[in-house]
């Protein structure tokens, strides 16, 4: 029997090594999320120490610090989407859901300030696609119930609210506004753009 056919041969070793590598990668990513929340400038060596691995191991999974930061952003985005799903299910109004969506985003920035300094433009657009889809649905719902102005079209309003969100993030990243101040400004501007009002009561 060849080594590849034996119970302890390469056919069983390779899956075990892959599983070990996946656990190692997950440990590095978990440590990075925790450490960067406290120290946004933490380097690869510090992250390796927090994960209990060597720096070489970190680089084996994430070739650069930027690549690791992108993975951190993806993990945080996944958590945010799950929180948004839960928040939307608990809300009855489009306006309430939209404002809670924004609040969740800003709470993430407060807990993970590293988000203000990372992300390539392409990766950022990809991460925001589910958020844009959700925002579009909420604004269309709000227009249909009378919570938001019926014009301009929902697509225009989505673009406007998204631009306001980026502007608020830029101001916070530049230190001209605190995260809380930027969140307040964004909420005020969003309500104005949408001409938000309470939903109309049902017809008798």
C-alpha positions in Angstrom: 0.0 0.0 0.0 1.4 3.4 -1.0 1.8 6.3 1.5 -1.0 8.1 -0.3 -3.4 5.1 0.3 -2.4 4.4 3.9 -4.6 5.7 6.8 -1.8 8.0 7.9 -0.7 9.0 4.4 -0.8 12.4 2.6 -4.5 12.0 1.8 -5.3 12.5 5.5 -2.5 14.8 6.3 -3.4 17.4 3.8 -7.0 18.0 5.1 -5.6 18.1 8.6 -3.1 20.7 7.6 -5.8 22.8 5.9 -7.9 22.7 9.0 -5.0 23.7 11.1 -4.3 26.6 8.7 -7.9 27.7 8.8 -7.9 27.7 12.6 -4.6 29.7 12.6 -6.0 32.2 10.2 -9.2 32.6 12.2 -7.2 33.1 15.4 -5.1 35.9 13.7 -8.3 37.6 12.4 -10.0 37.4 15.8 -6.9 38.9 17.5 -6.7 41.6 14.9 -10.3 42.6 15.4 -9.9 42.8 19.1 -6.5 44.6 19.2 -7.3 47.1 16.4 -10.4 48.2 18.3 -8.0 49.2 21.2 -5.0 50.2 19.1 -5.8 51.2 15.5 -2.1 51.6 14.8 -1.1 48.1 16.0 1.4 46.4 13.7 1.7 42.8 12.5 4.1 41.9 15.3 1.6 43.0 18.0 -1.2 41.2 16.3 0.9 38.0 16.1 1.6 38.2 19.8 -2.1 38.8 20.6 -3.0 35.7 18.4 -0.3 33.6 20.0 1.5 32.9 16.7 4.7 34.1 15.0 4.8 37.2 12.8 5.7 34.9 9.9 2.4 33.0 10.4 0.5 36.3 10.2 2.3 37.2 6.9 1.6 33.7 5.6 -2.1 34.3 5.9 -2.2 38.0 5.1 0.7 39.1 2.9 0.5 42.8 4.1 -1.0 44.8 6.9 -3.4 46.3 4.3 -4.6 42.8 3.4 -5.2 42.0 7.1 -7.1 45.3 7.5 -9.3 44.4 4.6 -10.1 41.1 6.2 -10.9 42.8 9.4 -13.3 45.2 7.6 -15.0 42.2 6.0 -15.5 40.5 9.3 -16.9 43.7 10.9 -19.2 44.3 7.9 -20.6 40.8 8.2 -21.3 41.4 11.9 -23.0 44.7 11.0 -25.2 43.1 8.4 -26.4 40.6 10.9 -27.2 43.4 13.4 -29.0 45.3 10.6 -31.1 42.2 9.8 -32.1 42.0 13.5 -32.9 45.7 13.8 -35.0 45.8 10.6 -37.0 42.9 11.7 -37.8 44.7 15.0 -38.9 48.0 13.3 -42.3 48.7 11.8 -41.4 51.9 9.9 -39.0 52.6 7.1 -37.7 55.7 8.8 -37.0 53.8 12.1 -35.2 51.1 10.2 -33.1 53.6 8.2 -32.1 55.5 11.3 -31.2 52.3 13.2 -29.1 51.2 10.2 -27.1 54.5 10.4 -26.8 54.1 14.2 -25.4 50.6 13.8 -22.8 51.9 11.4 -21.7 54.7 13.7 -21.5 52.4 16.7 -19.2 50.2 14.7 -17.0 53.2 14.0 -16.9 54.0 17.7 -15.9 50.5 18.6 -13.5 50.0 15.6 -11.9 53.3 14.8 -9.5 51.5 12.4 -12.5 51.5 9.9 -11.9 55.2 9.3 -8.4 54.6 7.9 -8.7 51.4 5.8 -10.1 50.0 2.6 -9.4 50.3 -1.0 -12.0 52.1 -3.1 -13.0 48.9 -4.9 -13.2 46.8 -1.7 -15.2 49.6 0.0 -17.7 49.6 -2.9 -18.1 45.8 -2.7 -18.7 45.9 1.1 -21.3 48.6 0.7 -23.3 46.9 -2.0 -25.6 45.0 0.5 -26.0 48.2 2.5 -27.0 50.2 -0.7 -29.5 47.5 -1.6 -31.0 47.6 1.9 -31.1 51.4 1.8 -32.8 51.4 -1.6 -35.5 49.0 -0.3 -36.1 51.1 2.8 -36.4 54.4 0.9 -38.7 52.8 -1.6 -40.9 51.5 1.2 -40.8 54.9 2.9 -42.0 56.6 -0.2 -44.8 54.1 -0.7 -46.1 54.7 2.9 -45.7 58.4 2.7 -42.9 58.6 5.3 -40.6 60.1 2.7 -41.2 62.6 -0.1 -42.3 60.8 -3.3 -39.8 62.7 -5.3 -36.9 62.7 -6.3 -36.6 59.0 -7.3 -35.4 56.5 -4.7 -32.2 55.9 -6.7 -31.3 59.7 -6.4 -32.1 59.7 -2.7 -30.0 56.6 -2.1 -27.1 58.3 -3.9 -27.6 61.5 -1.8 -27.7 59.7 1.5 -24.7 57.6 0.6 -22.7 60.8 -0.3 -23.7 62.3 3.0 -22.5 59.2 4.8 -19.1 59.4 3.1 -18.9 63.1 3.9 -19.6 62.4 7.6 -17.0 59.6 7.6 -14.4 61.8 6.0 -15.0 64.6 8.6 -14.6 62.1 11.4 -11.5 60.5 9.9 -9.9 64.0 9.5 -10.7 64.8 13.1 -12.9 67.8 12.3 -15.8 66.1 14.0 -16.1 63.4 16.6 -17.8 60.2 15.6 -20.8 61.2 17.6 -20.9 64.7 16.0 -20.6 63.2 12.6 -23.4 60.8 13.3 -25.7 63.6 14.5 -24.9 65.7 11.4 -25.6 62.7 9.1 -29.0 62.1 10.8 -30.1 65.7 10.5 -29.0 65.9 6.8 -30.7 62.5 6.0 -34.0 63.6 7.5 -33.9 66.8 5.5 -33.0 65.1 2.2 -35.8 62.6 2.6 -38.3 65.2 3.9 -39.1 62.5 6.5 -42.5 62.6 8.1 -44.6 60.2 10.1 -46.4 57.6 8.0 -49.9 58.4 7.0 -52.7 56.6 8.9 -54.6 53.9 7.0 -57.7 55.0 5.2 -61.0 54.2 7.1 
